[in-house]
Amino acid sequence: MDEIEYNDDYSGSSLGVKIFKKLQNDIINGKYQPGEYIMETKLASELGVSRTPIREALKQLELEGLVKSEPGKGVVVQGISSKDIEDIYTIRMVIEGLAARWAAQNITGEELEKLREILEMEEFYTMKGESVHNLIRLDSRFHDVVFKASKSRPLIYILSNFHHYAQRARNASLRKPGRAEKTLVEHRAIFQALSARDPDLAERLTTEHVRNAMINLMKSAY
């Protein structure tokens, strides 16, 4: 049984949020497939909770378009389609480019050092030719530092959500032959532009980086 643990911090609506995040991750990562029905009673039993927080979580998932309520049938998984992923990457090209532009203007020495350390680890795992899981984790960290360096809270919030929804696609992209090596080269170039505090170059290179990832991913069906 995949039970949700109770504690003082997760009562009432907070438990619903915790269940929402779990189901969101499960749908994004393919545990629940598009067209599959989610049954409240079964889910409540599996998670060891009442149906109330389950309903709360499912309502939020419906607002995000991940599930759809069908009267008389239940809640069906919509998931994330290849069109959704293409749209997300297209929007990412614009807003991640903007994040890099602002990062080049606002990045601190400490943040540059974090990026340098991430690049060193990326190079280690890329040259080692194994542990794609670590490269995926480092890729997320690299982008997260750049987002935060923009010093824009609204932008950080938007990009964090976009990265979450594109998580499965990003993982698939990095697993494709040759993409890890290209990602390392592109990250190095972005780092150099940020170090030089060149907003135009940082924006252009980041936009190209996201475009290359999308092209690499879309070569085969998502």
C-alpha positions as CSV (number, residue, x, y, z in Angstrom):
1,M,0.0,0.0,0.0
2,D,1.4,3.4,-1.0
3,E,0.1,5.2,2.1
4,I,0.2,8.9,2.8
5,E,1.6,9.5,6.2
6,Y,-0.4,11.7,8.6
7,N,1.2,14.3,10.8
8,D,0.2,17.6,12.4
9,D,1.3,19.6,9.3
10,Y,-0.8,17.6,6.9
11,S,-4.4,17.8,8.2
12,G,-7.4,19.0,6.2
13,S,-6.6,20.9,3.0
14,S,-2.8,20.4,3.5
15,L,-3.4,16.7,3.1
16,G,-5.2,17.4,-0.1
17,V,-2.3,19.4,-1.4
18,K,0.1,16.6,-0.5
19,I,-2.1,14.1,-2.4
20,F,-2.4,16.5,-5.3
21,K,1.4,16.7,-5.7
22,K,1.7,13.0,-5.6
23,L,-1.0,12.4,-8.2
24,Q,0.4,15.3,-10.3
25,N,3.9,13.6,-10.4
26,D,2.3,10.2,-11.1
27,I,0.4,11.5,-14.1
28,I,3.3,13.5,-15.4
29,N,5.7,10.6,-15.1
30,G,3.3,8.2,-16.8
31,K,2.1,6.0,-13.9
32,Y,-1.4,6.9,-14.9
33,Q,-2.0,6.9,-18.7
34,P,-4.3,9.1,-20.7
35,G,-7.8,7.6,-20.9
36,E,-7.3,5.7,-17.6
37,Y,-10.0,6.3,-14.9
38,I,-9.1,7.2,-11.3
39,M,-11.5,5.8,-8.8
40,E,-11.8,7.8,-5.6
41,T,-12.6,4.8,-3.4
42,K,-9.7,2.8,-4.7
43,L,-7.3,5.7,-4.4
44,A,-8.4,6.5,-0.9
45,S,-7.8,2.9,0.1
46,E,-4.4,2.8,-1.5
47,L,-3.3,6.0,0.1
48,G,-4.9,5.3,3.5
49,V,-6.9,8.5,3.5
50,S,-10.6,9.5,3.4
51,R,-12.2,10.5,0.1
52,T,-12.4,14.2,1.0
53,P,-8.8,15.1,0.3
54,I,-8.9,12.8,-2.7
55,R,-11.8,14.9,-4.2
56,E,-9.9,18.1,-3.3
57,A,-6.8,16.9,-5.1
58,L,-8.7,15.7,-8.2
59,K,-10.5,19.1,-8.4
60,Q,-7.1,20.8,-8.5
61,L,-5.8,18.4,-11.1
62,E,-8.8,19.1,-13.3
63,L,-8.1,22.9,-13.0
64,E,-4.6,22.1,-14.4
65,G,-6.0,20.0,-17.2
66,L,-4.4,16.8,-16.1
67,V,-7.7,15.0,-15.5
68,K,-11.3,15.5,-16.6
69,S,-14.5,14.7,-14.6
70,E,-17.1,12.7,-16.6
71,P,-20.5,12.7,-15.0
72,G,-21.6,9.1,-14.3
73,K,-18.2,7.7,-15.2
74,G,-15.6,9.2,-12.9
75,V,-12.4,11.1,-13.4
76,V,-10.4,10.3,-16.5
77,V,-6.7,11.1,-17.0
78,Q,-5.9,13.6,-19.7
79,G,-2.1,13.6,-19.1
80,I,0.3,15.7,-21.1
81,S,0.3,15.3,-24.9
82,S,3.1,15.8,-27.4
83,K,1.2,19.1,-28.4
84,D,1.4,20.2,-24.8
85,I,5.1,19.5,-24.7
86,E,5.7,21.4,-27.9
87,D,3.8,24.4,-26.6
88,I,5.7,24.3,-23.3
89,Y,9.0,24.3,-25.1
90,T,8.0,27.1,-27.4
91,I,6.9,29.2,-24.5
92,R,10.1,28.2,-22.6
93,M,12.2,29.6,-25.4
94,V,10.8,33.0,-24.8
95,I,10.7,33.1,-21.0
96,E,14.0,31.2,-20.3
97,G,15.7,33.6,-22.7
98,L,14.3,36.5,-20.7
99,A,15.5,34.8,-17.5
100,A,19.0,34.4,-18.9
101,R,19.0,38.1,-20.0
102,W,18.1,39.3,-16.5
103,A,20.4,36.8,-14.9
104,A,23.3,38.2,-16.9
105,Q,22.5,41.6,-15.4
106,N,21.9,40.4,-11.8
107,I,23.9,37.2,-11.2
108,T,26.1,37.2,-8.1
109,G,29.6,35.8,-7.8
110,E,28.3,33.0,-5.5
111,E,25.7,32.0,-8.2
112,L,28.4,31.9,-10.9
113,E,30.5,29.7,-8.6
114,K,27.5,27.3,-8.2
115,L,27.1,27.1,-12.0
116,R,30.9,26.4,-12.3
117,E,30.6,23.5,-9.9
118,I,27.5,22.1,-11.6
119,L,29.4,22.3,-15.0
120,E,32.3,20.4,-13.5
121,M,30.0,17.6,-12.3
122,E,28.2,17.6,-15.6
123,E,31.5,17.1,-17.4
124,F,32.5,14.3,-15.0
125,Y,29.3,12.3,-15.6
126,T,29.2,13.0,-19.3
127,M,32.7,11.9,-19.8
128,K,32.1,8.9,-17.6
129,G,29.3,7.9,-20.0
130,E,26.9,6.6,-17.4
131,S,24.4,7.7,-14.7
132,V,22.0,9.7,-16.9
133,H,20.0,10.2,-13.7
134,N,22.8,12.4,-12.3
135,L,22.9,14.4,-15.5
136,I,19.2,15.0,-15.4
137,R,19.5,16.2,-11.8
138,L,22.4,18.5,-12.7
139,D,20.5,19.9,-15.7
140,S,17.7,20.9,-13.4
141,R,20.1,22.5,-10.9
142,F,21.8,24.5,-13.7
143,H,18.5,26.0,-14.9
144,D,17.3,26.6,-11.4
145,V,20.4,28.7,-10.5
146,V,19.9,30.7,-13.7
147,F,16.2,31.3,-12.9
148,K,17.0,32.5,-9.4
149,A,19.8,34.7,-10.7
150,S,17.2,36.6,-12.7
151,K,15.9,38.0,-9.3
152,S,12.3,37.9,-10.6
153,R,9.9,36.0,-8.4
154,P,7.1,35.8,-11.0
155,L,9.5,34.4,-13.6
156,I,11.0,31.9,-11.2
157,Y,7.5,30.7,-10.3
158,I,6.4,30.3,-13.9
159,L,9.6,28.5,-15.0
160,S,9.5,26.1,-12.1
161,N,6.1,25.0,-13.1
162,F,7.0,24.7,-16.7
163,H,10.1,22.6,-15.9
164,H,7.9,20.3,-13.7
165,Y,5.4,19.7,-16.5
166,A,8.2,19.1,-19.0
167,Q,10.1,16.8,-16.6
168,R,9.3,13.5,-18.4
169,A,10.1,15.0,-21.8
170,R,13.4,16.5,-20.5
171,N,14.4,13.2,-19.1
172,A,13.7,11.5,-22.4
173,S,15.6,14.2,-24.3
174,L,18.8,13.8,-22.2
175,R,18.7,10.0,-22.7
176,K,18.9,10.3,-26.4
177,P,22.4,9.5,-27.8
178,G,24.6,12.6,-28.1
179,R,22.3,15.0,-26.3
180,A,24.1,15.0,-23.0
181,E,27.4,16.0,-24.7
182,K,25.6,18.8,-26.6
183,T,23.9,20.0,-23.4
184,L,27.2,20.3,-21.7
185,V,28.6,22.4,-24.6
186,E,25.5,24.6,-24.6
187,H,25.6,25.0,-20.8
188,R,29.2,26.1,-20.9
189,A,28.5,28.7,-23.5
190,I,25.6,30.1,-21.5
191,F,27.8,30.2,-18.4
192,Q,30.5,32.2,-20.3
193,A,27.9,34.7,-21.4
194,L,26.6,35.1,-17.9
195,S,30.2,35.4,-16.6
196,A,30.8,38.2,-19.2
197,R,27.5,39.7,-18.1
198,D,26.4,39.9,-21.7
199,P,22.5,39.9,-21.6
200,D,22.1,39.7,-25.4
201,L,24.3,36.7,-25.8
202,A,23.0,34.9,-22.7
203,E,19.4,35.3,-24.0
204,R,20.3,34.1,-27.5
205,L,22.3,31.1,-26.4
206,T,19.6,30.0,-23.9
207,T,16.8,30.3,-26.5
208,E,18.9,28.2,-28.9
209,H,19.5,25.7,-26.1
210,V,15.8,25.2,-25.4
211,R,15.1,25.0,-29.2
212,N,17.8,22.3,-29.6
213,A,16.3,20.3,-26.8
214,M,12.8,20.5,-28.3
215,I,14.1,19.5,-31.8
216,N,16.0,16.6,-30.3
217,L,12.9,15.4,-28.4
218,M,10.4,15.9,-31.3
219,K,12.5,13.8,-33.7
220,S,10.6,10.9,-32.2
221,A,7.1,10.9,-30.8
222,Y,6.8,11.8,-27.1
